[in-house]
Amino acid sequence: MLSPDEYASHDALALAELVHRQEVTPSELLASAWSRMEAINPTINAVCWPDREVGERAAATVDIQTPFAGVPFLLKDGGASAAGLRLTFGSRSAMSYFPDADGELTKRYRRAGLVIFGRTTSPEYGINVTCEGPLYAGPTKNPWDLSRSAGGSSSGAAAAVSAGIVPMAHGSDGGGSLRIPASCCGLFTLKVTRARMPHGPGSSESWSGMATSNVITRSVRDSAAALDASHGPDLGAPYVAPAPETTFMQAIATPPRVLRIGLMTEAPSGATVHPDCVAAAEDAARLCESVGHIVEPVTSHEIDFAQMATVMRALVCANTANEMKAMSAMFGRPLSAAEFEVATWSAHDLGLGMSATDYLSSLQSMHRIGRKIASLVGQFDLLLTPTLAEPPTTLGRFVMDRDYVTHRTNTLNYAPFTPLANVSGQPAMSVPLYWNGGGLPIGVQFIGPYGDEAKLLSLAAQLETARPWVARRPDLRDRLSANSALATNSP
């Protein structure tokens, strides 16, 4: 078994390589992850529904020749069905739900050798930029500053990776839910092209095509290898993303050609962007120029952000109402407002109040706006923005205790850049290149052409080489209990 510090210092591919060389077993890696989780999770509240037995069974049967042989892994509590592993969608209403079969994405993760042993916290039905609801008995905290949020909605995924419980974790992104927590926690992530990942067999798409799954990682190579192992349509997919021309591991091994990058630091919503976030994007622009790329300012755009916000709210509400209706049918009982947070039940009511023509009109509007966004990105090779309009927010600011429209309006001021790629369906990554004067990570976002994750990953690998970030981790020693083994071993 690796020591806590040794375990946390490896990325996923490095841990798998130890298994390939038979220097450590999958069960020993799981024991290391479990030990670190027990020491750290009471402080950050990132992992929910851990199941040692489920993990041990997976570790005992894993093929040690697979790319991620024996690597401990966590699924978000908001999707990716796994047989026998509780799935609540962050809601008290679903505490009794244990899927009886793996979804296609989970099957692919298992085939890649990942050892799933639990889930990570997520706000109710994924509709918040932080995780502070009543289900998990406390908020999910940012390992860099415990008074701040880890972001959301893939909240626990980012906190768990940042704290070294796992080297990478599953998440999903319908408006920034991978990129927001990655930015808050100093990590790398890629929101992939619409229809790049499987959604079946339980659904054909998520949030009308705005949401998709992937992983949050420390290293770019882990993201590339995970995408190679998991992407592609599943049987009966209603539409598919363009097939990549190369593997994603090959993409990161090939430096990008000279790229024209558009720099956009003013929020398309008109919201104020914090100077630290502007500085992060401008710093990333200079770094791109230093490795040979051309950066030009974005001087204008045709995005009607107010309309986009209205359309996104309508689609999220309709999907939330539909998901809750399905849960009610599965449980064989009506759901009640008392089981949900105020914003979630409000979204449910708004969704039920929509007509079929209201929904279709919103969907068509989303696609029209998406064309405008694609046109903006298409003026360049890539578009560079801050990931967020502010540094990681303090806990308590975005609790879901008000109606959904008010709540979503507030969170869009915090995250006005990330939804662009969800509406257009284009790939976008958050890259951890900058920490502010207070030691908080500030991510930057790059949006790429539809279907071209390879271009983003190639640039990410180049930037990671130019300014390595993998070894930069939060110091947790003073945040752990005195009797914890990690109190003396944590970096």
N, C-alpha and C positions, 0 to 999 in steps of 0.2 A: 504493500500500500504506500502510495506517495504521501509525503508530508503535506499539510495544507498549503504551505507556500509553494512547494514543487508542483502540486496539482494545479493551483491557480495560475501559475506562470506559463502554462502551456495553452496554445490554442487547440481547437478540436482535432485538426489534422496531426498535430504533434502528439497528442494523447493516443490517437489511433495508431500512429507509427510505433509507439511503445508496445501496443498490443500486437501489432504485426511482427515485431521483433521478439515477442514473448518475454518482454521485460516486466510486464505487468498484465494482469488478467482483467477482463471486463468487470468481474465482481469486485476486484480491488479498486477499480476506478469508481464504481458505484459507492463503495464504502467511503472513499475520499470525498465524493460529492455529498453524501449523506452527512458525514461529519461536519463538513463546512456549512451545510445548510442548518444543521442543528445549532451551530455556534452563532451564525449570522442572522438567520431568518427572524428570530424574535426581535431583532433590532430594526430590520428594514421591512418586514412583512411582505415578502415578494412571492413566496411559494405557498400555494394552497393545495390541499388534497394530495399531499405526498403519500406514496404507497410503496413501502419497501418490498413487499411481496411481489407486486407487479414488476418492479425494477429487477428483482433477483431472478424472476423467471425469464425476463428478456436477456439479462446478462448471461444466464446459463446456456442459452441456445443461440447466441449471436454467432454469425459467421465471421471469424477473425480475419478473413481476407477482404472484407468490405471496406469502402473508403473511410467510414467513420466507426470502425470496429470498436464496440464497447464504450463509446463516448456517452456519458450521461447527458440526458436531454429532457427538456420540459416543454409541455404544450400549453398554450394559452387557454385560460378558462373562458373561452369565447368562440370555440370552433375546433376543428380537427378531432372528430370523434375517435375515441380509443376504447376498445372493448373492456368493460369493467372499471373504467376510470371515471370518477364523477365529473360531470360537466354541468355547470350552473349558469353560465353566461353572466356571472357576477350578480345573480339575483337570488333572493331568499325563496322565491317561488319554485325554484328548480333543484332544491337540495336533494331530492329523491331520485334525480335522473342519473342513471348509469348506462351509457350506450352498450348495446349488446354486440357491436361489431366495429371494426376499424373503418374509418373513412379511407378513401383512396390516398390522400396525402399522408396519413399516418402509416399506411402500408408501405409507401415509398420511403419514408423516414426509417422504418424498421428494416427494410431491405438494404438500406445504406449502412446498417450496423448500429444506428443510434439506440441507446437504451433509455426508454421513456420511464420515468419514475414519479411523475406528478404533473401538476398544472401550476401556472402562474396567475397572479391576480389580475383582474381586469374590471373596469367600471361596468355597471349594469348595462347589458346589451351593447357595450362598446361605444356609448354615446357621450363620452367625456374625455377630456385631455389630461385627466388625473384620476387616481383611484382612491376614493375616500369614503365609499359607501359602507353601510352597516354590516354587510355579509361577512367580511373578513376581520371584524373586530378591531378596526383601526386602519389608518391610511398606509399606502405603500410609500416608503420614504426613499429619498435620493441618497445613495451611498456617499456622494460627494458633500452633502450638507443635509442632515436629517431634518432640518426645518423646512425643506423644500420637497416638491413632488418629483417623482421619477418620470413624470409624464404619463401619457396614455394615448390610446387605450391599452396598448401592450405594455402595461406598467410594470408588472412583476417580471416580465421577460427581460426588460432592460435592467432593472435593479438586480436581478439574479446574475446576469452576465457581468455587470459592472462590479459586483461584489465577489465574483469568482466562484459562485456556487456551481455554475455550468459555463462552458466556454462559448456556447451559443444556445439560443432558445427560439422556439416558434412564436410567431406573432401574426397579426393581420393589420391591414391598413385600408380604411375607407375614407379618410380625410386627413391622414397624417399619422395614423395610430402606430406605425413602426418608426417613422422619422422623428416624430415629436419626442418619444422617450429615448431614442438613440441620441438625439441632440442633448437632451437633459442629462444623460448619463455618460457622455463621452465615448460613444460606440459608433460602429458602422452599420448601416442597413441599406437595403435596396427595395423600394416598392416597385414591383415588376409590372410589365405591360399587362393590360386587361386581357384575361383569358390565357395568360402564361401558365397559371397553376391550375391543378384539378380542383373541382368543387364537389364532385360526386362521392357517393351516389345520392346523398341526401338533398342536394340542391344543384341548380344549373348555373347559378351565378350568385353573387352576394352584393346587397345594396344596389341592385339594378346595374351591376357592372362597375361600381365605384370601388369596391373592396376586393382585396386579394391577400393571400397569405405569403409569407416568406420567413426569414430568420433575422434575428439581431445577433451580431457577432463583434468580436474584437478585431479580427484580422479580415482583410479583403479576401484572402484565399479561402477561408472557411465559407464565406458567402458564395464564392464562385463554385466551390465543390458541392455545397448544399443545393445550389440551384441546378447544377448538372444532375444531381441525384433525384430531384423532385419535380422538375418542370415538365410540361407537356400535357396535352388534353387527356382526359379520361374517357372511357367508353360512353358514347352518346352525348358528348359535350356539344352544346348548341352552336358555338363558334369557337375559333381557336386563334391564338396569336401566331404571327409569322414565325416559321421555324428558324432558329438561329443558324448562321452560316458556319459556326465553329463551336466547340465546347467553350464553356465559360472559363475553365481553367486555362485553355489555350489563349483566351482573350486577355487574361491578366499577365500572361507571359509575353505578350506582344505590345510594345509601347505604342500609344496612339500616334497617328499622324498629327501634324499641326492643326489645332482646332480653333475655330472662331467661337468665342464664348461671350454671350451677352450677359452683362452684369446688371441686375435689377435689385436695388436696395430700398426703393420706395414700395410700400405695401400696395397691392392693387386695390385694396379696400379703402385706402386713404388713412388707415390706422397709423399711429405714431410707431416708428421702429426705434427701439432702444439703441443708443450709440454703440453699445457693446456688440450688438448683432450686426449693425452696419460695419463696424470695424472688423468683425470676423469675415464678412463677405469680401470686403476690400482687401483684407490680408490674403484670403484664398485667391483672389484675382491676381495679386502680385506673385504669389507662389506659382500659379499657372503660367504667368508670363516668364517667370524665371526658368521654367522647364521647356519654354519654346512656344507656348500658345499665345494667341492673340485675344485680348479681352477688350470689348467695346461696351459702352454704356447703353442700356435700353432707354430710349428717350420718349417713347410713347407706346401705348397699347390700346386695343379696342375691347378689353374685357369689361363687361358690365358686372362688377362684383356684387352689387346689391341684388341683381336678378339671379346671379349664380347662387348666392346664399339662400335666397327664397326657394329656388329649385332644389338645392341639396336638402334643405329642411323637409320639403314635401316628400322627397324620395325616401329619406331616412325614416320619417314618420310612417309612411305607407309600409315600408319593409318591417319596421318595428311592430306595427299592429298585426301584420301577417304572421310574423314569427311568434308573437304571443298567442295568436289564435291557434297556431299549430301546436304550441306547448299545451294549451288548454285542452285540445282534443286528445293529445297523447296522454295527459294525466287523467282525462275523464272527469274534469271538474272545471267550473268557471274560475278565472283568476280575479283577484280583487285589488283595488288600489292600495290596501293596507300592506300588500306583499311587495310593493315597488316604491322606488324613490319618486319624488314629485315630478321631476323632469321626464322620467321614463313613462309614467302613466299619462302625462300630458302629451307626449309624443304618440302614445297609443291612441288616445282620444282624437288627436288631430288626424291620425292616419285613418281611423274608422270613419271620420267625417268626409273623407275624400271620395269622389266618384271615380269610376273607371276612366272617364274622359279627363278628369283632373290629373290622374296619374300619368296617362299617356301624354298629355300636354306637357307635364313636368319633364318626362323622359325625353321628349323631342327637344325641349328647351335646353336640357343638359347637353344633348349632342350638338346643338347649334353653338352653344358657348364653348364646348370642347373643340370645335373647329377653329374658333378664334384663338384659343390657347395654343393649339397645334400650329397655327399660322405664326404666332409670336415666336414659339420655339424654333420654327422652321426658318426664321430669318438668320439663325446661327446654327452651329453644330450642337451646342448645348446652351442651356440657360442656367445662370448662377444666381442664387438668392440666399439670404439668411434662411435657415430652416424655420426659425421662430422669430416673432417680433420682439421678444423679451428673453432674458435669461430664465433658467428654470424658476417657475413660480413658487411662491410660498404655499404651504398647505393651508387648506380652508377657504381659499379664494373661489374655487370652482365647484363647491359641493352642489349636488343636484337637488336643491331645496326650493326651486322656483320653476315656473312653466318653461317648457322646452324652447320656445321661441326666444325668450329672454336669455335663457342659459346659453343657447347656441350663438346668439349674437355676441355675448361676452367672450366665449371661447374663440370665435373667429377673429376677434381683435388680437388675441394671443397668438393664433396660428393662421394668419391670412395667406401664407405662401404655399403651404403643403396641399390644400385642396385642389389647386390647379391641375396637378397630375392625376388626381382621382377623377375629375370631371372629363379630362381629355383622354384618360386611359393610358397615358404615356408613362414610361419608367422614370423613376426619380430616386436619388440616393441622398442620404445625409452623411456627411463626412466629418469626423472629429479632428479639426485642425487647429482649434483655438480655445484657449481658456482665458477668462477675464481676470481682472486684478484681484477678485475675491476667490480665485481658484475654481470657478464654476465652468464646466464645459459649455461651449457655444457652437453648435453644429452649423454647417453650411450645406445648402441643397443644390444639387445639379439635376436638371430635368433634361431628358434626352428624347430623341425621335421615337415614335411608336415602333416597338419591336426590337429596339437596339440597346438592350442591356449590355451587350459586349462593349460598346463604346464607353459607357459609364464605368464599367468595371476595369477596363484598360486604363482609363484616366485615374481611377481610384488607386490602382496598384502603383501607378507612377507617383502620385501624391504621397502615398504611404512610404514609398522609398525615399522621397525627398524630405519628408518630415514624419518619421515613424511615431506612431502613437500607441502601439500595442502594449508596450511596457508601462504606459502611464495609467496608474490605477489609484483609486481612493485609498487613503490610509485609514483602516478601520480599527486600529489597535486601541484607541481611546474610546471606542464606541461599543466595545464588547465587555461582557461580564468578566470580573476578575478571575473567575475559575475556568474561563474558556481557554482551551489549548491554543486558540488563535490569538489570544491577547499578547502572546510573546512571539508567535510565528508569523503573523500577518505582515506583509510588506508595508 
